[in-house]
Amino acid sequence: MKKLFIVYISIFLISCEKDNGWDTTSNNNSSSSLGPCTLNCDMWEKCSTRQINSNDWWGPREWFCENVFVKYYRTGRFNSTQTIIDHNGVTLDQDKHIYVGYPSENNLTVNITEIGDFGNSYEIRISFIDSESGIFNVSNQSVYIPELNANVFCEGNGSFVKNGSSPYYTLELNLDFELQNTEFNYDVYLIGSNG
């Protein structure tokens, strides 16, 4: 009997929902409606909906342009392994956390940090090559690497790959480090998942 009551309540709540996806919403700050999106979003944005009042779950919604890469920002922390290979072939493996910054157009910053020591970290700026594939480049940039206690020139590439139908991603990052004012080179590989 309890199961039947829960089913009836669930059907009642679903049928009472105000937002059927086609109601128009009047908002003085926006000309959006919940019919088909008519916003002219930029290349790195898509039409998304949000609640006008975040405290009203069943209240009216509006269209807005949202950066397509915000999905990586929302994924949380990536548990990763960083492998550094020096010019002599010596390998150093370390567990790392990677935090993804909020995107701007097709760019975002990833913060690579020691597990349990957020002060021992470095940031890499990445640029996506398109809005769909998750593939990105790391343009030549100067970065301080705590493990090497040095500034390096860094460049490379990588990707975010969705793990099947789950909400999780795998992040792969391939970097070349060149120690500034020397001829020492390091290959750095990071692979991690947020699920």
Buried (B, 14 or more C-beta within 10 A) or exposed (E): EEEEEEEEEEEEEEEEEEBEEEEEBEEEEEEBBBEEBEBEBEEBBBBBBEBBEEEEEEEBBBBBBBBBBBBBBEBBBBBBEBEBBBEEEEEEEBEBBBBBBEBEEBBBBBBBBBEEEEEEBBBBBBEBEEBEEBBBEBEEEEBEBBBBEBBBBBBBBBBBBEEEEEEBBBBBBBBBBBBEEEEBBBBBBBBBBBE
